[in-house]
Amino acid sequence: MTVAVIGISYHAFLIKERLNTPQEYKIWVNLIHIIIVFPLFLYIGYKCEDIKRPFLEMLLILAFSALGYHAFNFVRYY
């Protein structure tokens, strides 16, 4: 849960800093983390051992989609 709270704070800070700058287009990455990723981390941290399977599967889907996205960009640009 600590990682989620720190992550939400960090991404909220980045959104605040990037508004009205040339890096404003990168805000969507921060919003995805604040709206989807870290609430899932909070729920998993709160429930600990009583987590229902769909939440773990959502975390797995997010992990593989991030891996695919970054692998695609790595192959495309390097």
Buried (B, 14 or more C-beta within 10 A) or exposed (E): EEEBEEBBEBBBEBBEEBEEEEEEEEBEEBEBBBEEBBEBBBBBBEEEEEBEEEEEEBBEEBEEEEEEEEEEEEEEEE
